[in-house]
């Protein structure tokens, strides 16, 4: 999965909807990533706010900065989604099964801790 994602990111594309249903595996265990409907071409590590929407990715696989409405986000949001899928494979169930955006954030913060003021300010493009 990571190799496929690295290929996508090296082509300056951010998928924005990585979830188990978009990971295809054939009988020879070759992995393909599908459904590029929310994908965006990026010219730098950060996407500008005019190309972003806050509704990307299925909630259970959405990165915290996206859930918080960040002004900018990076290809790291796809990596977060892959991490959630790997955790789901290990646990046998989704790791963060939030019923709303707020509930999703609470479940994430219970496991990874709350972000610092400096991290949050970076997401919104302001100085702490």
Steps between C-alpha positions, in 0.01 A plus 500: 500500500780739591685426177187578297445818699863605451452461124186717509669768710811497277267593213391806705155357572331485839222239511292642790271194532715206607276238666479118488244510218748688281785252554480221244698177538503228234564124536874558456498755786561799273359816656332777305342818628164591344246786490684822424181708508625721785866499391679828432818576312747682719795710393655526846474316831202713606173551320357850496173563678315572175544136389408349835172383640442382854295205378765256384553140593266283697484638856663196665811544280513881497809670644453719811611819323229447238239432769601827665451693175866578435575771246780285358572131499760282338546154357531390864122474510524199267765347727265543799230312309740215419596487870133467594463213252808320637363540854167361381674197348678438832199561727238342273283813524537872421715676760309829512125445449369850562131569456560869421798725432518599869473137615766400246741763635438389859577139410821602320618731782439225758759287318755746359450798731386852418698713254711786632406862435800521267377206291146636473620848408706347218190332361325835483796691356547726804782531752450368854 
